[in-house]
Amino acid sequence: MSIEWLLKSNSSQHDLMSESEVFVPDDIEYELIINTKIDSNGNDRKPELYIGDIAIKLGMSRNHNKTTSFSSRVSSNFFDNAHFLNYFGESELVLITHDKGQKIEYTKVINVTLKKKKADIAIDMLNYLSKNMDDIAQICFSKTRSGFKPSKDTCNNTVKFENLKNALEYLEVHIESFSRTKKTKIRSQLEMYSDKPPVYDHNTTMWLLSNFDKLKVTKKQDHNVVINRKFYNIELPKSNTYLCTDEKENHVIHYFLMTGINYCLELRKLLKSQEQKTTTSFENNEYIRFDQVIKNSINPIIKRKGQKVDEITNRLIKLKKTFDIIAPINKLKPQLPIQTSYTLKNNHYSSAFNLFKYFYDSNGADRSNDLSILMGIRNLSQIYEFSCLYQLVNALKQYSYDKGGLITTRLVTHDKTWEGKQTMKINVLANQFVFKFDKDRDITLYYEKPFHVIDRYAPQDNTIIRISKSTRPYRPDYTIRVDNKSTGDHHYIILDAKFMTLKNVRTKYKEMHSKYAQELKSVKNKIIDNTAIKYVGLLYALSEDNIFSEDSYISAEHKPNGMLPISPYFSSFHLGVEENGTTKYIIENYLL
């Protein structure tokens, strides 16, 4: 099947079926064109086109040469045609066609460039995230249709380092269990005690058979050994029994600790090799490439990563010294974590061995010099979402009870389902953070929590539902819920992040107000509560300054403290990387 796939702008045209590299600015309009033949019998479906996991609408027209043309230009709106707006670096274009019922997929990677101002903001956001996340590489995956699927034969230092930390933390927490209950074996040894009478047993006899040369002939009254009715005197050793910890189960722990230390040292060398000696100037560049931004961001990020590696190294060394005392071994031997009858009967050994196995099964450090630590971050809108998420997390932490009052965190899973693994860490990529505000109130921050239409067979209660007929859930970026245990009451605010200017975000007011202020409703005690959602707000990234300001098409008299308050009130705020009072204002005026 012949097919033509083109990317056109007012000033250029690229053949996407060729192998040549394509560099495009993000802020101009493009038209994607597919020219092909469709089966006249109707067996072939319309082509599908994606940027990452975002589908692009296609219009269809017939050509005189019996081919069919599909075009992405289906409206005159700039935002509908600026397909790469706020993408950065390698963006994946995927075209799916059908030939005689058979599915055919084409992929083309487009290198998207930015203007200097956006590139500077990208650097600021990457640096902010690296300071506030345990590992910035957690966000290093594109919004691709296939999702995050690390190859089995590729290196993933993020996973291996995290598995090392998990195993280390388990040993630290359960060190008392290992001190009280450890694998031992009763052994005996011979010792000389001049002030204690000897104990005659098999070990003493065997020693004597090897030391006849030390026998001294003596009188009958001075003897302690009789051989063939002759009297001898010799200083005999005493046989003592003791508990020995030089067992293979303990060798497994010592070997893991030494392997972890060596891995950290190797990882530290790798990070050091990735440091950039020079930075890139943007002064003479109209558009900035992703790798240039990486060069300017990599050093501070690597430095913070190296500090975390050093911390883990020191903790491993300290723990190794502790095990040298509580479960010493004679000589370290390579011993992998294979479960034995003893470990299966002792949970602290069994659980630790499982965590060791996760670490060993993770692939090792990449010895190449590729700057892969940030490769995968692609979408500035997504990076801005993460930046806003951690600004909200840090703000709620400040307002929470007892220096942060973190109750629980639920991690995002790699398959992008909403439910994840529960933890107690705050600086991790997660979709649920729960804080204790005071003795009566808890605050829960949800990231991209889906709100579905009502289920007629199992109606949802004490949550938010979408009231329109569509079966597709709404996923606002941030939903914050306050629960009052003393009254049993709760209420919400909803926030959404937009990597836009104020002028552009204003064009979204009508759409976003309809989506989140009108089509989302709180259900309390199985009835709609129109007052539970207190506020819907948009957070925008791009501004000429960092001054605090609120913008809305609704009069200020309808704010919660106004003359005629309405729920939810709707407005927008500029929230850059540098704190400007926005999160403080939202929490104090709309949440608490």
C-alpha positions, -999 to +999 in steps of 0.1 A: +000+000+000+014+034-010+012+061+017+024+096+021+028+112+055+036+149+056+042+176+083+035+211+069+037+247+082+036+280+064+074+279+060+084+243+057+074+207+048+088+174+061+083+139+048+077+118+079+082+085+060+119+094+055+146+086+080+159+123+083+157+141+116+130+167+120+134+197+142+103+220+147+095+250+169+066+244+193+047+277+189+036+276+152+007+259+135+012+226+116-008+205+094-004+167+094-014+151+061-019+114+052-025+105+016-034+068+010-059+045-006-089+032+012-103-003+004-134+004-018-152-025-001-151-006+032-128-031+049-102-005+058-108+019+087-099+056+089-062+061+099-055+070+135-029+097+145-014+103+179+012+126+196+022+104+225-011+092+239-031+122+226-053+115+195-053+140+167-087+145+149-085+140+112-107+154+084-112+134+052-114+145+015-113+126-018-086+133-044-089+131-082-062+104-084-084+079-064-065+085-032-080+098+001-064+127+020-067+130+058-057+163+074-053+174+110-065+209+101-101+206+111-106+241+126-090+276+123-082+277+160-045+283+167-045+259+197-061+231+176-033+234+150-003+241+172+000+204+178+035+206+195+027+235+218+045+229+251+060+196+240+098+196+243+125+173+230+117+140+214+079+137+208+065+105+194+042+107+164+023+075+157+003+067+126-019+036+124-034+026+091-052-005+078-046-024+045-070-051+036-080-054+073-044-056+085-032-030+110+001-012+101+018+012+125+044+039+117+064+059+143+083+091+138+102+110+165+099+148+162+125+170+179+105+200+193+124+232+202+114+261+225+120+298+227+145+311+254+118+321+279+102+287+280+136+270+281+145+290+312+112+280+328+119+244+320+153+246+338+137+262+368+110+235+370+135+206+366+157+221+394+126+226+416+115+190+411+150+176+417+150+194+451+115+182+461+114+146+448+133+117+461+142+108+425+134+131+396+138+101+373+104+090+385+088+115+361+111+105+332+086+089+309+067+104+280+029+103+277+032+076+251+005+053+241+025+023+253+031+038+287+061+032+309+076-002+299+113-005+308+129-032+287+143-062+305+177-058+289+181-021+296+196-004+327+174+012+352+194+027+380+163+044+394+146+010+401+178-006+414+186+023+437+151+024+451+152-014+457+185-009+476+169+018+497+139-004+505+161-033+516+183-010+537+153+006+554+139-028+563+172-040+579+174-007+599+138-010+612+142-047+621+177-046+635+165-056+669+148-087+655+181-097+639+199-090+672+175-112+693+168-140+668+196-149+644+209-181+627+235-197+650+250-231+655+265-246+686+303-251+683+331-260+707+367-248+711+396-257+733+410-230+756+438-231+782+428-221+817+456-224+843+433-216+872+405-240+862+404-278+863+403-295+829+372-312+815+379-345+800+359-351+768+364-363+733+379-329+722+405-330+750+414-366+741+419-357+705+441-328+714+462-349+736+468-375+708+483-347+688+505-333+716+524-363+731+556-343+728+544-320+755+541-348+781+563-346+811+572-376+833+562-370+868+556-386+902+523-403+909+511-375+932+517-348+905+503-366+875+471-357+855+476-383+827+483-420+829+495-439+799+505-476+801+506-472+839+532-444+836+525-410+851+527-378+831+518-341+837+506-318+810+486-286+808+453-297+793+429-274+775+393-270+785+365-276+759+340-247+757+308-245+737+295-213+721+269-200+696+285-193+662+269-169+637+292-179+608+262-194+589+252-189+553+220-170+562+241-143+579+266-144+550+237-134+527+232-102+548+268-093+549+272-100+512+242-078+504+256-049+525+290-051+508+274-054+473+252-024+481+282-003+491+301-012+460+270-005+438+267+030+454+304+037+447+299+026+411+268+048+408+287+077+422+314+074+396+287+072+369+271+104+381+305+121+383+312+112+347+279+127+336+287+161+350+290+188+323+322+209+323+306+238+304+271+252+302+252+263+271+244+300+264+210+307+250+217+344+241+221+339+204+195+311+200+159+319+189+148+283+197+164+260+223+169+223+219+161+199+247+197+186+250+208+222+256+185+226+285+197+192+299+233+204+298+223+234+320+202+214+344+222+183+348+249+194+372+227+206+401+204+176+397+234+152+396+248+169+427+216+163+447+214+128+434+250+122+445+242+135+480+215+109+483+238+081+470+264+093+496+238+091+524+228+056+515+265+046+513+271+058+548+240+041+562+251+008+546+286+011+561+271+018+595+248-011+592+276-034+581+295-025+613+264-033+634+261-067+618+298-073+624+289-071+661+256-088+663+262-116+637+299-117+629+313-140+602+348-153+598+354-146+561+329-130+537+317-154+510+294-146+480+260-159+491+227-151+473+194-148+491+180-184+488+152-192+512+160-220+537+139-238+563+153-213+589+145-182+570+110-194+561+103-199+599+117-164+607+098-136+589+125-109+594+150-131+575+125-142+548+112-106+541+148-093+540+158-120+515+129-111+492+140-074+492+176-085+485+164-105+455+145-075+441+178-055+443+199-083+427+172-088+399+173-051+390+198-043+363+231-026+372+246+007+365+250+017+329+287+022+321+280+043+290+285+081+290+250+089+277+232+116+296+202+094+302+192+107+336+166+131+323+159+117+289+122+110+288+109+142+302+090+156+272+059+175+279+062+209+297+026+208+306+032+176+325+064+189+342+044+220+353+017+197+367+044+180+389+058+214+399+024+226+411+018+193+428+048+197+450+041+234+457+007+223+470+023+194+490+048+217+506+021+244+514-002+218+530+027+205+550+033+239+564-004+242+575-006+207+589-005+196+625+027+187+642+053+198+616+037+182+585+014+157+600+017+133+571-006+103+576-001+084+544+009+086+507-002+064+479+023+060+450+014+062+414+019+029+396+038+026+364+008+012+345-008+046+352-038+032+370-050+054+398-046+030+427-011+025+438+011+013+467+008+029+501+039+044+517+048+071+543+070+093+522+063+128+511+088+135+484+077+109+459+056+109+428+022+100+442-015+105+436-027+108+472-012+127+501-031+128+535-022+153+561-035+159+597-045+196+598-056+196+634-071+172+660-104+172+641-095+177+604-076+157+578-067+171+544-063+148+514-046+160+482-055+138+451-035+140+419-056+132+387-083+114+407-110+103+383-146+112+389-171+090+372-208+093+363-232+077+388-236+039+387-273+031+389-266-003+403-241+008+430-245+046+435-214+063+449-217+082+482-195+108+500-176+115+468-177+136+436-195+124+405-198+137+369-235+145+362-234+145+324-243+115+303-208+107+290-192+076+305-157+092+304-145+103+339-132+138+345-097+139+360-089+174+374-052+177+382-057+183+419-086+177+442-082+187+479-107+174+504-111+184+540-127+159+564-140+171+598-142+141+622-161+159+649-190+170+626-187+143+599-187+170+573-163+174+543-158+198+514-135+202+484-116+226+462-105+216+426-075+230+408-061+225+373-027+234+360-022+251+326+012+258+310-002+290+294-003+328+297-032+346+314-044+357+280-046+321+268-059+306+300-089+331+298-099+313+266-104+282+288-126+298+314-160+288+299-149+252+292-132+246+326-161+263+345-185+240+327-164+209+333-155+213+370-178+239+385-210+227+368-206+191+358-190+178+390-212+175+420-206+163+455-227+134+469-234+135+506-256+110+523-268+099+488-281+133+478-264+161+458-248+188+479-243+219+459-222+236+486-195+210+491-173+220+462-162+254+475-138+265+447-125+257+412-093+274+402-069+274+372-031+277+378-012+292+349+026+291+344+036+320+321+036+356+333+058+387+327+064+389+365+059+367+396+034+391+413+005+375+431-028+381+412-063+366+409-084+368+378-120+358+372-150+367+351-172+362+383-176+393+405-156+393+438-189+398+457-196+361+450-164+349+468-169+327+499-165+359+521-184+382+497-218+397+500-235+370+479-212+339+480-217+311+455-203+276+454-180+269+437-163+302+431-142+302+399-109+321+392-073+317+381-039+324+396-004+327+383+018+300+400+054+300+389+083+279+403+091+306+428+065+309+455+045+342+452+018+337+479-006+319+456-008+285+474-010+303+508-039+325+496-059+296+481-055+274+512-065+302+536-094+317+516-109+287+498-099+255+516-098+261+554 
